[in-house]
Amino acid sequence: METAHSAVKTTRLEEYQPPVYLVEEVVLDVDIHDGVTTVTSRLSLKHNPASTVPAGEMRFNGEGLALRALSLDGVALDDGQYEYSDNELIVRGLPEHCQLTSIVEIQPEKNTALDGLYRSNGMYCTQCEAEGFRRITFFPDRPDVLARFTTTVRADKKRYPLLLSNGNPVAQGEEGDRHWVIWEDPFPKPCYLFALVAGDLACLEDSYTTGSGRRVSLRLYAEHRDLDKLDHAMLSLKNAMRWDEETYGREYDLDIYMIVAVSHFNMGAMENKGLNIFNTSCVLAHPSTTTDAGFQRVESVVAHEYFHNWSGNRVTCRDWFQLSLKEGFTVFRDQQFSADMNSAAVQRVENVDFLVNHQFPEDQGPMAHPVRPAEYQKIDNFYTLTIYEKGAEIVRMQYHLLGPEDFRRATDRYFDRFDGQAVTCDDFVACMEEISGRDLTQFKRWYSQAGTPILTVTDKLENGRYQLTFRQHTPPTPGQAEKQPLMIPVRLALLDEAGEPLPLDEAGNREKVIIIDGEEQTFSVDATGPVTPSLLRGFSAPVVLDYAFDHGQLSRLLAHDSDGYCRWSAAQRLYFSALDRLVTGEGTAGAEAQLLVPVLEQVIARADEDPAQAALLLSLPGEVALGDRHTPLDPGSVHVAHHAMKQALGKALQDHWLSLAENLIATELEMDGRAMGRRQLRNLALDYLAASGHPEAQRLAVELFELPLCMTEELAALRVLVHYNLAGADQALAQFAERWADEALVMDQWFAVQASIPGPASLSTIEALMAHPAFDWTVPNRVRALVGTLANGNPSAFHSADGEGYRLFAAVLTRLDGINPQIAARLANAAARLPKLEPGRRGQLASALEAVKKQASDNLSEVLGRILTA
């Protein structure tokens, strides 16, 4: 393991230089044997005419490789012609064109970092993004080196009957008890898109006929026991292929599209060309083992990785600073797809809820960085919500600035112009400028400026004229003290006292988009009575809106606004206003709940119109989101206030919750959006009922747990029983574990339910679960389920006043860092709220993190260093 004492290189965007040599073709031979795998690589090199460095010397990345042979144009190199040290191979005396052949040995079985080639549940698989290919063979491991790959995979034919790689299979054969398959990928790609799988897997096969009439074979692979869990992923894939043709005009380009489900995986999924490798949690789905949210996640992730075939593979990023070029754009595309497949209003609220409660804190804390960073030490640490979620919002703003038709024309130009190339965020925006005729120079600050802008809005009504004044300000972030004004599109409407929208111009338009590009701007219209502004409709820009809504205005928006986001935002503001007063000791939970009853009863009365939307409107903000509003942060006080408010709302609307919990019971399983929404609303009602202490909550939860129609119902019932310590909770936990012992993803939920039990008392349970036979430190899903849930979703336990949560967290980071530094570093981000904590807890957490940092890997050290120096 690398330690903090190693020399850590900082890579800077301003120092970018094109590669000295390009790789035109890669011929790989991967010979898999238990204990050692031999990789033979032949690289066809060509001096890069764009490089200012003359031909002769080239540096290749290589980590953990045992070099057995190295030759240039068929002639073995002597020691004076190359040097291999510090994870870098330097070869001298290279001509303009040449072939470099290397033979190396690697040990995938010992690769617990799950980066490069590794073993998972008896199969061999790869993860090469961002810098995993260098753990397989020597290569200029950077995204702007695109090559055509031909890969031969060899292995024991009985134990590994399935041998896969990128592209199309062109030859196969047997050699005694072993066999081989040659795969050829005709499209140049960066090495981070290389993939290989060797195993014994079941296959669900189907086909899709493209708009041009070409038949594509679709093959989804999983362990044999999971074959019945692939149908939803297959349907999602076919829907995504059709949608991308219709919406973006993009057809699939190979003969085969494959997805492989893998249990040991650091991320959600990987878009390797033609051979996607997925975390099992993002591809396996069955009603008995997967929640409704899990079904929706599978649909979204399958689409996301498929869409990468164009936005990421055919057109890729020049360097890792441009990571959001592919990820932000593709997240936007998968959000569009999910909105078209489901309720657009609910989908948008869920996207914004996640952004505001997870990415905004990242952008406002020690881990803040621009969507296009200026520098990094370990690129693995920059697969962040800022890159993905904020990056998607930046693309969404361009979509609305141009309009759907011009945006489609601009993306057509982008794909056509840069097909087969590695490009930049500026190249993407340039296509938007060319088609729209807009100057987006100022808009590009969104890519280079970190932080969440605050948009302060004031208003006045004088002499029949209503005026809004907008002021924008972005607080300082680490390394960026000075901020410049951004281009902020604000979509707005104005409601009268009856909740009807007012005309905003002579044409009678009831909605308008105004561009705020200065530090202060005004907008005014004719109005004769009180006005309620509906601002940032559809969440038109990723900013914090600071406007002093009163209770009546928020009630009006919640009851009458036609915009789903603004209705949800109004509900959240009502909840936060009440909760803030409880945190600061200015109110009582009972009185605050009574103020909310009239507006919430209106929501309940309309719940049947869209049950999923009603569930979102009736849900309290979480404790973490509430805590983010208070500095210094005392998580204990936040927990007390939040619990009191939920209990008070449970009691104030008890009859409604009981009615919903009983009347929304289904007798037959349906998996459409409306049925999922009804389950979501029923589970919420049951949770409020349990919080209120109503005796019927226990009966309803037990009945639901004993006879569930699906995992959504079973898990919700288990959570209510356990979190409220109702009679039968221990029995239910034991029964659940026995019933689902052989289903890893379901057992992840079992661990997560216990890790999320509020209060410090749960820490001893969590520590004991780390010794449970089903807990495995080498499986990221299991670690995230237990420790990630504690650190990110259970603040009253994690921030225990005695520091026990921090002690446990530090011990986990140290142990995990020796196994998988990437996962340890990502988990460490849970400590990013350190600067907000009240002094006592801040000192305890800082002390625990400093002890970990002394022997941390480069990945973990970088994250802890940023948190501790904030």
LINZIPE-V480817 format. One line per field, one symbol per residue. ss: DSSP state (2 for helix, 1 for strand, 0 for the rest). phi: phi as a letter, one per 40 degrees, with the letter a starting at -180 (. if undefined). psi: psi as a letter, one per 30 degrees, with the letter a starting at -180 (. if undefined). A space follows every 10 residues. Layout:
ss=???
phi=???
psi=???
//
This chain:
ss=0000000000 1122200000 1111111111 1110011111 1111111000 0000000111 1000011111 1100110022 2111100111 1000001111 1111110222 0000011111 0011111000 0022200010 0000011111 1111110000 0111100111 1111100111 1111111111 2220011110 0111111110 0000111111 1102222220 2222222222 2222222200 0000011111 1100000011 0000111112 2200000000 0222222222 2222222000 1000111002 2222222222 2222222222 2002222222 2222222222 2220000000 0000110022 2200222222 2222222222 2202222222 2222222200 1110222222 2222220000 0000222200 0011111111 1100111111 1111001001 0000000111 1111100000 1000000000 0111110001 1111110000 0111100000 0001110000 2222222222 0002222222 2222222222 2220000022 2222222222 2222202220 2222222200 0022222000 0010222222 2222222222 2202222222 2220000000 0022222222 2222222222 2200022222 2222220000 2222222222 2220000022 2222222220 0002222222 2222200000 0222222220 0000000002 2222222222 2220222200 0002222222 2222222000 2222222222 2222221022 2222222222 2220000222 2222222200
phi=.cbccccccc cbdccdbccc bcbcabbbbb bcbdgabbbb bbbcbacccc cccccibabb cabgcccbaa abfgbcccdc caabafgabb bbgccdbabb bbbbbbbccc cccfbgcabb fgbcababcc bccccbacac caccbbacbb bbbbaccccb cbbbacgbcb aaabbgcbaa bbbbbcbdac ccccaabbab bcbbbaabbc ccgccbcbbb baddcbdcbb cccccccccc cccccccbgb ccbbcbbbbb cbccacbcab cddgbcbbdd cbbcaadcbb cdcccccddc cdcdccccdb ciccbbccac ccdcdccccc cdcccdcccc cbcccccccc ccdccccbcd dccbbcccac cbccaabbcd cbcbcccccc dcccccccdc ccgdcccccc cdcccccbdg bbbbcccccd ccccccgccb dcdccdcbbc gbcbbcbbaa bbfgbbbbbb bbabccbdgb ccbbcbcbcb caabbcccgc cccbaccgcc aabbbcbbca abaaacabbd bbcbbfdgfc acbccbbccc dccccccccb cccccccccc ccccccdccd ccccgcabcc ccccccddcc cccccbdcca dccccccccc dccccccccb bccbdccccc cccccccccc ccbdcccccc cccccbbbcb bccccccccc cccccccccc ccgccccccc ccccccbcca cdcccccccc dccbfcdgcc cccccccccb dcbdcccdcc ccdccccchc cccccccccc ccdccbccbd dccccccccc cbbbcccdcd ccgccccccc ccdcccccba dcccccccdc cccdccccdc cccccccccc cccdbccddc cccccccccc
psi=kklffljkkk kkefgkklke kljekkjkjj jkkkekkkjk kjkjkkkjff kfkllekkkk kjkgkjkfkk ljhfkkklff flkjlhhkkk klgkaeklkk klklkliffg iffhjbklkj hflklljfke hffffelkli ikfgjklkkk kkkklkfefi fkjlalbkkf lllkibglll kkkkjfkkll ffgklkkkaj llkjkalkkl fggkkkkkjk kllefgeggf eeeeeeeeee eeeeeeefgj llflfkkkkk kkejkfaelk gkjfikkkke fgfkkkeffk leeeeeeeee eeeeeeffee iedejakelf fgefeeeeee eeefeeeeef fajeeeeeee eeeeeefeee eefgafgkll ejlfllejff fgilfeedee eeeeeeeeee eeleeeeeee eeeeeeegkg ljaleeeeee eeeeefgkjg eeeffeefkl ljkkjkklll jkhgkkkkkk kkkjlklkfi ekklkljjkj kllkkaffgk klkfaffgkf kkkkjjglfk llkllkkfak kjkjkhkgif kilkkjkikl eeeeeeeeef kfkeeeeeee eeeeeeeeee eeeggflkee eeeeefeeee eeeefgefei eeeeeeffkk lleeeeeffk kkkjfeeeee eeeeeeeeee eegeeeeeee eefgkkfkkk gleeeeeeee eeeeeeeeee efgkffeeee eeeeeeilfl eeeeeeeeee eefghlkgee eeeeeeeeeg fgjeeefeee eeeefgkllf ffeeeeeeff gkffkjffje eeeeedeeee efgiefeehk ffgeeeeeee eeeeeeefej eeeeeeefff gfgeffllee eeeeeeeeee eefeglleee eeeeeeefg.
//
